[in-house]
Amino acid sequence: MSDDHTHVQEFFGSRAADWDRRFPDDGPAYAAAVAELGLREGDRVLDAGCGTGRALPPLRTAVGPTGLVVGADLTPAMLQAAVRAGRDREGRLLLTDVAALPLRSGTLDAVFAAGLVAHLPDPGGNLRELARVVRPGGVLALFHPIGRAALAARQGRRLTPDDLRAERNLRRLLAGSGWDLTAYVDEDARFLALATRAD
Ligand SMILES: C[S@@+](CC[C@H](N)C(=O)[O-])C[C@H]1O[C@@H](n2cnc3c(N)ncnc32)[C@H](O)[C@@H]1O
């Protein structure tokens, strides 16, 4: 277990039990972001860094009973909270690092990742791993239910030009990881970047 993993598990492990209570009104924003993936009945989708599984119900609704929904997370306590909330009924939960997914190459139609990229120790390498499991033309959504500036203010820090999720930086990072950025929105109430898996 690396120091990065331990840090993530401690940080989110101590917040898991209260996670959904802290953000009770986010549901519609997650549903709206999932809608932007353009999923169809029967599609196969991964929620990377699924946490307590808040995105799993709208993902299941989008792909229907014949689709595949997988939620992957590194923190056992977050997945346990997902089970307590009944979200394991919406998709299969995997305790795993997104850096090395136990999934075959090119098998998924889409990846949804909310609040994940800022926590990755190797964002380029990890986004490449997400690209590996998605078919060419498949879609990635990097979502946060709060914009970059509002989040920085909430956390008492200033946004700097080297911010990973700044449009220019993210476009370059994605391009180097097998993704083409196709849409970018950074408003107070939401951050959403969409990308397509390059051939
Ligand atoms: C900010 S939380 C977001 C959780 C959930 N997506 C949501 O929107 O409520 C980030 C989640 O990413 C997970 N995570 C961080 N690094 C990870 C990694 N390398 N592999 C898998 N999950 C990771 C954490 O355990 C945590 O549950």
The ligand as an ORCA input file, in Angstrom:
! r2SCAN-3c Opt
* xyz 0 1
  C     -14.377     13.547     -3.397
  S     -14.741     11.840     -3.229
  C     -16.064     11.688     -4.403
  C     -16.908     10.476     -4.193
  C     -18.077     10.330     -5.163
  N     -17.615     10.257     -6.529
  C     -19.018     11.502     -5.000
  O     -19.089     12.325     -5.916
  O     -19.701     11.584     -3.983
  C     -13.373     11.061     -4.061
  C     -13.426      9.533     -4.011
  O     -12.371      9.032     -4.836
  C     -11.791      7.919     -4.202
  N     -10.436      7.761     -4.724
  C      -9.396      8.615     -4.602
  N      -8.319      8.123     -5.253
  C      -8.691      6.938     -5.802
  C      -8.018      5.958     -6.590
  N      -6.736      6.098     -6.947
  N      -8.721      4.872     -6.989
  C     -10.022      4.718     -6.627
  N     -10.710      5.615     -5.890
  C     -10.055      6.710     -5.475
  C     -11.861      8.232     -2.724
  O     -11.767      7.069     -1.931
  C     -13.208      8.938     -2.626
  O     -14.240      8.015     -2.340
*
